[in-house]
Every structure is written in structure tokens, then in C-alpha cells.
Amino acid sequence: MDMGLQESVAVVTGASKGIGLATTRALVAEGAHVVAGALRTSTELAALDGVTVVELDLSTAEGPAQLVAAAGQRIDVLVNNVGVAPPRLDGFLAITDDMWHATWNLDLMAAVRACRAALPVMLAGGGGSIVNVASVNARLPDPTVMDYSAAKAALVSFAKSLSKEFGGRGIRVNNVDPGPVATDLWLGDDGVAARVSRASGQSATDVAAAAAAGMVSGRFSRPEEVADLIVVLAGGRTANVTGADFVIDGGMVATI
């Protein structure tokens, strides 16, 4: 199905791996040119045609605007994907202000700053689509990722407000809320499963298996599956969808 993204310009944050890399690939496959932001590029990202890679720190006050500026005078799509989910296994009292600030900056403020920079360009061009990668933890607060859960809940609220302000001016804002995804964030050497393993004595494989068992599908989502949903929301086929949240979690959230 043609998503109507041929020759469009998309900005993707956190594009070097995981969901961001999969989204960049999917957008390129639809004919978009992607301006891809990452702290450091990856071999996989650098090998893609139709991509401009910008290495920068998106947790800084200047980083998101610098990435948006690299796209020039046209932006059709903004995907706010960059984020971090550090396990807080010692409980709330061990989460310092610096930890809160670090999570807040990357999981919320990077998106706020990118939107602030991209919206004038989108408005000048007559419209655009913003897709935020939030999380099921926005609605399933978890003390082991307390600051992450709070930041993602704030991101969802921010997106809803933004959709109301700019919807009448041709800007759509939606969220994708993944559950556990088979990326380094969960399954890497320093991912959630590995950190919980070191703290609990369980193997990382058992930790991941227990998480997968909490989903009706019995498995983690693949980054490509999340990317496909992002691309559908980014494109013209969903032109009247805004202010919405789309959960992709294998049935992990049990409520309606």
C-alpha cells in the first residue's frame, strides 16, 4: 500500500539502531528522504541510501533544533523516537535529581524541542505529521522504570495538547506505544534484561522470557513491526487521525 510519502522529507531521532533504524529503513522504502539524528551513527544507518546522518547529542537544549535545521526548509514528517529506559532496581529513594533530569531530557524534552523547531517549518509548508514513540509504561507505571514511565506519560499528554492546538492548521500528532521490543534497550548487553539479571541472579534469558510471558502473543514485538505502524501514521492514508495513541504490545495491556 502506498503511504503517500514519496519524495517527502522526514526527521527521525535516535535513528542508529532499534526502532529508529527500522523506522528510517521503512521511510526510505516508501520513497522518503530521512534526516537521521543519533549520538553516533551505526554501520547499518550509514549504509542506507536516501539518508542524511547527523551526529549530535539530542539530550542537550540545542541538539534537537540542530537536527531539524539540517533538514532545511521542508519537513513533512517528524518521528520523535530517541529515549532511554534505565532500570531503577534500588527503588524510588535511590533515583537522584540528576537521574530524573537525564531521563526527562531524552524521553520528553528532546521531543518538545524537536517539535518546537519543526513546527514552523511544517506550518510554512502547509502541514505535516508528528509521530512520537511513547510506551505502554505511560499507562502502566512501573516502579522499576519510574522516571521513564513518568516521562512517557508526560509525552502522551504533551502530544494530545499539541494535536489540539495545531490540528486545524494541517499538523497531525500521534503516539505509538510499544511494549517490550526486541532491541538493545531490552536485550542488549546492558539492557533491561541484563541489568535485572545482575541484580536478581536470574539469567537474562529467563528475565526476557518472563516479560514475553506477560504478553498474549508470548513474544516481544519486532522493531520492524513498530516501524510499520509509525509509517502508517506518518503517511497520508491516516490523514484524519490525530491526537491518538496506538498500542503495540502483543496484548500486554489487559484493559480496554
N, C-alpha and C positions, 0 to 999 in steps of 0.2 A: 504494500500500500504506500502510495506517495504521500509523505507527510508535509509537503509544501515547503521544504527547507532548501531546495536547490538554489545555490548562489547566495544563501543567507550568510550572515556573519554572527558567530556565536562566541561568547566568552565563557570559559569553564575554569573554575577554581579547583585547586587540588587535583590536577589532571595527570599526574605522573604515574599513578597506579590505582588499583581498585576500581571503585565506581567511577571516579573521574576519568581514568584511562578508558574504561569501557564506554562511557558516555561520549568522549572525544571520538573514539572509533565509530560509534553509531552515528554521530552527527556528520562525520566525514563521509560515511557510506550513503547518507541522504543528500550529499552534494553541498554541504555547508563548509565554509572556511572557519576554522576554530582558532581562536587566540587562547592558548592554554597556559595557565599560570600554575607554577609549582616552585617550592623552595629549591628543589634540584630536579632537573629533568631525568628521565629514565631512558634506557636503550629502546624500550618499546615505544615511548612517546616520540623520541627523536626520529624514529624510523618512519613515522606516518607522514604521508603527503597531505597537503592541504591544511597544515597546522603551523601556526607561528607560536613557538615556545618562548615564554617569558619567565625567567628565573627570578624570584623575588619572595620576600617574606610577607605573607598575607596576614600575619598576626599584628603587623605594625599599623599605625594610623595612616601611613602613606601607601602601603602595598597595594590594596585593592584599587585605589584610584590610578596608580601607575599601570596596573594591568589593563584596566578599562581604557586608559589613554592609548595604550598600544594598539587597540582595535581601530583607532581613527574615528571618523565621523559617521560610522554606521554600525549599529548593534541591533540585531534582530532578536537575539536570544542571550540570556544570562543564566548560567547554571551555577548556583552557589552550593558547591559540594564540599569544599575544604572543611576539615573538622578533626577533632581528637576526642578520644573517649578513654581517658586513663582510669583504670580501676582504683577505687579508694577503699582498700581492703582493711584499713585500720579505723574506719568509721568517720563520722562527721567531724568529731573533735580534732582529728588529725589533718583536716583539709584547711590549709592556710589561705590567707588572703591572696598570696601570690599564685597558688593553685587555682583558686576561683578566677582570678584575673586572666590567667593563661587560657583556661577553658573558655571563658566568656569571650575573650578576644577572637579566638579562632572559630568557635561554634556559633556565635551570634554577631559580633561586631564586624567580622570580615564580610558577612552578608549585608549588614546595614551599610557599611562603607562602599561596597561594590554597587549596591542599589543606588545610593546617593550619587555616585559618579556616573552610572549608566543611564539613569532615568532621563536626564536632559537630552542625551543623545537619542534615546528611543523616542522621546516626545517630538524632537525635531524631525525624526524620520517617519512619524505618523503612527507609531505603535511598536509593540514588542511583547515578548514573553519571558517571564522570570520563573524559574523552577528552583526551589530550594530543596536540598536533601536534608530532611529533618530526621526523625527517628520514632519508632514506636515508644521510646522512652519519654517522648513528650506527653504521652497519655498513660504510660506505665512507669511512673517514677521508681527508681531503683537505688537504694542506698549505696550499692557498690559502684555506681556511677552517678552520684548525687549531683555534682556540678554540671555534668554533661546533660542529665535529664532536665535540669532547670533551664539550661541554655537552649536546649531544643524546644522546650515548651514556650520559651520566650520567642524563639524564631517563628514558630507556628502562629503565635499571636501577632507578631510584627507583620507577617505575610498577609494575614487577614485584614489588618488595618490598611496596609499598602494597597491591597486589591480594591478596597472600598474607595480610597482616595483617587486612584488612577484608572480604575476600570472604565469610566466614562470617557477616557482620553486614549483608549486603544492599548492600554497596558494590562496584560493578564499576569496574575501572580498565583502560583500554586505550589504545593508541597508534595514531595514523595517521602513517605515514612517507612523506611526499611526496618525489618527485624534483623537478626543476625545474618550477615552476608559473608560468603567465603572469600574474605580478603585478609590482608596482613593485619588489619585492625583487630580482627578476631583470632586469626590462625597463624600469624607471623611469630617469629622467634621471641618478640617482646609484646605480642598481642594479648588480648584479654585472657584467652585460654592458658597461655604460658604463665602469665602473672598469677592467675588464680591457682594454677598448678603448683607454683613455687610456694605459695602461701598455705595451701591446703594439704599438700602431699599427694594429691591425686595426680594422675598423669594428665597432660594437656589433651590427649586424645579422649580421655574419659570426661573431662570438663566440656569439651566441644560436643561430645555425644549427648551429654545431659541437656545441653542447650538445644540441640537438634530435636531431642525427645519432647521438648515443650512446644513443638510446632506440629500441627495436624499432618503436614506433609512429611514430617520426620527428617527434614534436611534444611540446611542453610540455603538462602537464596543465592543465586549466582550474580556476580556484578553485571553481567550482560542482561539479565532479566530486569534489574533495576534501571539500567541504561535505556532499555527499550521503552519502559514506562515514562522516563524523563523525556525521551524524544517525542513520544506521542503527545505529551503535554506541551512541549515546545512548539510543535508544528500547527499548521492551520486546520487540521482535522478536528481540533478541540477548541475552535475559535470562540465558543461561548462558555468555556469552562474557566472560572476564575474564583479565587478565594477558597479553593478546595484542597482537601488532604486525601492522598491515595496511599493506603497501607499495602505494603508488600512484605508479608511476614510468615508465609506458609501456614496461616491460621493461628499464629501465636496469641493474638489478642482475642480473648474469648467472648467479649461483649460486642453488641451491635452499635 
